Amino acid sequence: NMFYWCTSLKKILRSIGLTIIIGIYTALWSVLFMLPGIALYLCAFLLPNLSLSAFFALLLCGTALILFGAFATAARTVSYITARCLLASDPDLGIRGALKECRKISKGRHMEYFVLCLSFILWLVASNLTYGIVGLYATPYFYMTTMLFIRDVKNPHVTPPDMHIPLHM
């Protein structure tokens, strides 16, 4: 049923609540490293009588913190996508349950899922170049792939059905 989420106000509020919590967590992850990096930039430019080596050291440390913060934020954002899919597959799970299950599923699998998400980068570029038209195909494809990833992580011993098509009838 395409409008399954619209059947109950409780489901809609859980979905909105999860989106808000994920937004807050993502903002906190970005602030954790990026704010000190920006502060080092400001110190480098605003401190008087700073030697050239200290200036470049502050710029280098600030850049490293900002880049690390950007990578950590991207990794957290990617891992929270599974929480949305988990809540969609089991609406009775709740916000905390979806985030807890998300952490449990992605434990030790961050890089595998990150690489899976990177495989969709060309779809994202194509979607942007076509003003979202390709996204009509690519977005459901991405979320279905995420759901299959979650299924495979939850049930690692289940093999997919044999897709062998006989050549002779």
Salt bridges, closest charged atoms under 4 A:
GLU101 OE1 - LYS104 NZ 3.85
GLU112 OE1 - ARG109 NH1 3.27
ASP152 OD1 - ARG151 NH2 3.20
